[in-house]
Amino acid sequence: MPMWFILVAIVVFVLLSVNFFYLNTAVNMLALTILNVANAIRLWKAERSVAIVLLIAGVACGLYLTKYLLN
């Protein structure tokens, strides 16, 4: 695993830990979107089709959650 991915995973873990106490859906969405995009970037050379699926799923979930938060 690249060092930048480990650092991103640590940041996401901190965000999710903070979210455990404050229960904010926006923080959870932000953390999981960051992790999803970082994982897609990490997999881009080796497994491009999986990376594309991860990016599409991340965008779809982000749009759905944004719609949910705005209503």
Secondary structure, DSSP 8 states (H G I E B T S, - for coil): --HHHHHHHHHHHHHHHHHHHH--HHHHHHHHHHHHHHHHHHHTTT-HHHHHHHHHHHHHHHHHHHHHHH-
